[in-house]
Amino acid sequence: MKKISVIILVVIAINAFGQLPKTLTQAEKIYGLSKFWEEVNYNFIYLDKFGKEKWDSAYKQFIPIVLNTENDYQYFRELERFCALLKDGHTNIILPDKKEFQKMNTMFGDYRFFIENIDGKAIIVRTNLSKKSEIPIGSEVIEVNNLSTDDYIKKYVAPYIASSTDYIIRDWSISRLLSGFEGEIFNVKIKKPKGEIISLKLTHAKTTEEAAFPAFEEEGGGLLEFKWLDNQIAYVALNSFQDPKIDSLFIQKLPELYKAKGLIIDLRYNGGGSTDIGTNILEYLTNDKVLYGSKSVTRNHIAAYKAWGVGLTAKDTATDKSDKKYFLCANNKYYYDLGFDTDSIKLKAKRIVVPTAILIGHNTGSSAEDFLIYADNQKHMIKIGENSFGSTGMPYSFDLVGGATARICTKKDTYPNGKEFVGYGVKPDIEVIPTVNDYIEKKDPVITKAVEYLKTKIK
């Protein structure tokens, strides 16, 4: 049986509310771990990829770990680490919504800064206004608590992040690099853009200074943003498919959009929502009568099949179709084919079929990725930017213990031809990766490339 190397990570933190609560009994700790393990065994669509024996081995190793946790928070963090082994963006542990568990991420009293993954580095992209000279935009966090940033992430941050793609784990690890409780201390080294290295002792505390640099953009863009760019190119940002209101907002813009010679659809900050909301918009951007979305399967459990399949080998299935079903069921590989997602278009409205650039990035996820699958065969469309989030599916949610909940992905989605994008992301046709200098100079190279491309296609 394959073993998993497990490192016990001790969280030592006392927040402003005093000692972290210790309400969970040993029985509850075992039950919560076992409940999640059981539901993954029965419902997780990618169990065959991870491996049943590997999952069982991990469960056995985590039993003493969760029993030895010193408080509720540490227990739930270990559940997060257990879950993160599965590497799925739609399979998560959700901690209880308690004030004792609320952590700070950007505030350190006199300092406040936001960190993002740029060129694989932990780059400070915004500070409080009074610190803009001391910590210039583009500075890099190179060391945390006497460890290199990479080593600190590997040991204390990345193991708790559930994601289907390594680049999202990297993004989130960097953005959450200094997350901690009020009063928690971080000793960091920062390398400025010109090479100077400074050391700071940062303590999480509320920052009273509201002004930031660069200033936060004024609210107002909301669900949908619209503007005109060069050469009658219309720009439309669809920032979420959670609220059906975005469909009516898009329809309101149709009189202007009909004037466009080129179109940019920006999905870079669309984390998903409802697939139907997205396809309602896509219908206006194609002349097709039917849109073909992802092909989907889910696990199929028939207890008798599983019983009959015990003891069968792959050789036994060569000539007997029934034995093959029994064998697959006994090995957690028997699936129900959900078929293709299709959308029959019955619109009578005029369509907008012009050269179109769809902007995508790491934050383009879930139903926004479904939008990309539906749009995949549109010859007038091209994808520009970076790989998408790389995770979609149908999560099954359930309660654990102590107010925590969990969700498990139950559905596998692929391109209609079976090509996988979960775990890889939808790839752009033209890759554009923003650099540190782009942030410093406030440039958006993805939009720039889209405009350049569309100008070559506009007649």
N, C-alpha and C positions, 0 to 999 in steps of 0.2 A: 504494500500500500504506500503510495507516494506521500511523503511528509511535506509539511509546509513549515518553513522557518518562521517562528513567531517571536517578536521582541516585545516584552512588556514595557510599555511607555508609561511612566509615572507622571501624572499631572499634579503639580504642586501650585495651588493658587487659592488665595483667600480674597474674595471680592469685598465690595463695600458693605455687603449685607452679612458679613461674618463667615463662619464656617459653612461650607456647602452642606446641604441637607443629607441625612443618612436615614432615609425612611424605608428603603427596600429591604425585605427579608431575604435570606439565602434562597428560600423556596421561590420567591418572585424573580430573583436574578436568574435562576436556572430555567424557570418557566419562560421568561422573556427571550433568552438565548435559544431555547428549544423550540419555541413557537416560530421564531424567524427561520431557524434551520429547517423545520418541518415544512413550512409554507414554500420555501425555496425548492425543497425536494419535490413537492407536488405541483408547483405552478410556474417556476422560473423557466422561461422559454429557452434560455441558453445554458441549461444545466449540462447538456451533453458536451458543450465546448469547455466548460470549466472542469468537468469530471466529477462523477458522483463519489468516487472513493476519495478524491482530493477534498471535496466538500465535507464528507464525514470526518476525515482526518482533522480538518480545521476545527470542526465543531468540538471534537474531543479535546483538542489543545486549548480551546477557549473556555472550557468549563472551569478549570482552576483559576484562570485569569479573571473571569467575571466574579467568581466567589471571593477573590482576594481584593476586589476594588474597595477603596476606602470611603467612597461616598457615591451618591446617586449619579452625579455628573460624570465621574470617572467610569461608572458602569455603562452609561449610555454612550460614552465615547468609545468604549471597547466594542459595543454593538456596532457603532459606525465603522470601526476598523474591520470587524468581522464581515460586515456588508460590503465594504470597499474591495475585499478580495475578489468579488464577482465582476468588478469592472463594468458596471452597467449604469448608464445615466438615468434610467427610469426605475432603478431599484435602490431604495434609500431608507435610512432610519431618520425619523423626524423627532427631534428632542421635544420634551414637554415645553409648553409656552409658560415658563416660570421666570420671574425676575432674577432669581438666583443663578439662572443659567445664561443670562444675557451678557455677551462679551463685547468689548470695545475693539474697534479695528483701526480707526484713523486718528483718534484723539489721544494726545499725550500732554495735556495741560497747555504749556506755552507753545507746543508744536502740534501741527496737524498736517499729515500728508497722505496722499493716495499713491499706491504702488501698482504698476501693471507690468505684464510680461511684454517686453519689446525686444525683439532679436534674442529671445531666450534669457534676457536679463531682468532683474528686479529694478525697474526704473521708476523713479518718483516723477509723476506727471502733474501733480498739483500740491501746493502747500497753502498754509495760511499766509495772508498777504505780508505780514511783518517778517516772515522768514524767507521771502523769495530770493534775497541776496545771499543769505547764509546757506540755504539749500536750493540751488538753482534747479529749475525744471530740467530733467535729463540726467540728474544725479542717480547713481546706482548704489543700492544696498548690497555690499559685498561680504558682510559678516554679521552674524547674529549670535549673541551669547557665546563668543569664542569659537564658533564654528563657521566655516564658509557658508554662504547662503545656500548653495547646493546641498551641502551635508546636513544643514539644519532642516531644509525642506524634506529630504529623504527620511530623516529620523522622526520629525515632529509634526509635519504638516501633510505631506502627500499620502501617508498610510490611512488617513481618515476620509479621503475624498473619493466618492463613488462616481466614476465616469467611464464611458465606453472608449474614450480616446486619450492617449497620453498627452496630447497638446492641451486638452482642457484641464487635465490634472495639473499640468504646469501652470496654466493661466490662473487657476483658482488657488494653487499653492502660493503663488507670488502675491496675488491680491489679498490673501489672508495671512501673509507671512508673519505679521506682528499682531495678530488677533490675540486678545487676552482679557482677563478680568480687570476691573478697576483696581489700581494699586499694584498690578503686576509690572515687573521691571524687565526691560530689554536693553542690553548693551549692544549697540550696533556700530558698524563702521560704514561710512558712506564715501563713495568716490565721486567727486564733482566732475562735470564735463571736461574741465581742463586738466584733470589728473590729480588734484589735491585730495587727500584723504583726511577725513575728520572722524572723531569718535564721539558718540552721544550716549548718554544714559537716559533712556526714555521710560517714563512711568505713566501707565494708562490713567488718565484723569480727564474730566470734561474740559474741552477747549471753549473758552467764552468768546474768543475772536471769531466773528462771523464772516468777515471778508476773506476771500480766497483768491489765489493766483495760480493759473488763469481763473478768472471769475466763472462761476457756474452759469451755464446758459439759462436765459430766462425761460420759464415754463410757457407753454403755448403750442409747441409742436404736437404734443399729445400722440394720439393713435396714428394720425396721418399728417404728413408734412408735404407741402406742394410748393414748387418754385420753378421758374423758368431759368434755363442755362443757355449757353451759346447756341446759335444756329437753330433756334426753335426746338430745342431739346427740353422736354418736360421731365422734371425730377419729382418722384413720388416715394416717400418713405412710408412703408407699412410696418409700424413698430410693434404690433401685436395682433394676434388672431384670437385673443381672449374675449374681446367685446364685439358683439355683432354690429355695433354702431359703426365700425369702420367700413362696412359695406355701404351704408347710406352716405357716409362721408365721401367715399370714392365716387359714388354715383353723382353726387353734387358737383364733382370736378369734371364730369364728362364733357360739358360744353367747351371747356378750355382744352381738355386733353385731345379732343378731336382735331385741334389745330396743330398738334405736335407732329414734327417730321421724324423725331427720334424720342425714345422714352427710356428713362432710368427708373427701375423699381429697386428700392433699397430695402433689403431684408436683413441687414447686418445686425440689427438690434432686436429682431423679432424672435423671441424665445418660444413661440408657439401658441397653442390654444385649441381652437376647433378647426379641423381640416376643412369642413364645409364652408366656414367663413372665408378662408383663403381661396378656395375654388370658385366661390361666388364672384370674386374679383377677377380671377384668371379667365373666366368665361368671356369677359369683355376684351381680352387680349389675344384671341385666337379666332380663326375662321373654322376650326374643327367643330364637328357636331358631337363628338364624344371625346372625353379626356380619360386617359388611362393612368391610374395611380399605382400605388404599390401592390405587390403580391404579398399575401399574409398567410401565416400558419400559426396554430396554437397547439399546445400539447393535448393529446387525447388519452384519457384514462379509462380503461375497461378492466376491471379487477380480474375477471375470469381470463382475459387475454394474458394478463401479467402472470397469473398462476400457471397457465399452460405454457408460457414462454420460459419459465424457470428450468434451467438445465439444457435448453436448446443452444446450439452453436450456429454461427453464420453458415456453416456447411449444410446444416439441416434445412435451411431455407431455400436452397438452390432450386428445388423442383416443386415446392409446396407453398403456394401463396398464403395460405392460412398460417402455416408455421412462421412465415416471414413477419406477419402482423404480430403474432404472439411474441416472437423474439424481440422485435422492436419495442413493443410495449413493456416487456420485462427489463429492457435496457434504457428506458426513458427517452426513446427516439420515435415514438409513434405519434404522428401529428394529424390534426384535422385541418384540411385545406380550406381557408376562408375565401380563397379566390382573389380576384382583382378588385380594387376600388375603382369604380368607373363613375363618370359624371356625364350624363346626357344633357347637352346644351339645347335649351329651347328658347333662348333669348331672341327677341325680335329687334332689339336695339342695335344700333350701328356699333361695329367693332373697331378696336384700335390696333391694327396690325401694321406696325412700323418697326424699323430696326430697334431692338430693345436689349438693354443691358441690365441684367439682374445682379445686384451687388450682394455678395454673401461673405460671411466671416464666421469666426468661432462661436458667436452668439446666435447664429441662425439655427434654431433647433426645433425638434418635434414637428408640429404641423406646418411650420415654415419650411422644413425639409420635405414634408409631404407635397407642399406647393411646388418645390423644385422637381420632384419626381413627376408630377402631373405635367410640368412644363418642359420635360426633358427632350421631347421630340419636336419642339417648335423651332423650325429652321430660322426664324427671324430673331430668335433669342440667344443670348450668350451670357455666361456666368463669369463675373469678374470679382476678384478678391482673394479670400483664403478659404480653406476647407471649412465646411459647416460643422455644427456641434457633434454630429455623428451619433445621435440617439433619438429613437422614437419608439412607439409601441403603445400598448394598453396596460397601464399599471393597475394591479389589484391592491387596494389599501385595506389595512386592518389594524386593530389596536394591539399594543404590546402590554407593558406594565408601567405604572407610575405616570400615566398621561402621555407616554410616548406612542407614536404610531409608526407604521412601516408601509412601504409599497414595493411590489415586485412586478417586473415586466412579464406579461403573459403572452405577448404577441410579437412575432418576428415579421418585420417588413423588409422587403427588398424591391429593387427595380422590377418592372414587369417580366424581364428576362431572367430574373433570379440573381442578378448582380447585387452584392451586399454593399450597403453604405453605413449601417450601424457598426460602430467600431472603427470606421475609416473616415466618415464624413463624405458629403457630396463635394466633389472636387471642382474647382473653378476651371473654366476653359482658358482663362488668362489669370495667372497668379500675380497678385500684387500684395506685398508685405510691407506695411508702414515701418519706417525706421525711427530711431531716436530723434534724428534731425527733423523729421516730419512733425513730431510732437512739438519740438522746440520752436519751429517756424510756423506752426499752426496750419500745416498743409494736409490735404486729404488726397493722397496719391491714387486712391481707388476711384474716386469721382473723376479725377483728372484723366486717368486712363480710359474710363468709360466714355467721356466726352470725346477724347481723341479717336477712339474706335468708332463711335457712332458717326462722327463727321466723315469718315471714309465710306460709310454705308448710305448716307442720306443723299438722295437724288435731287 
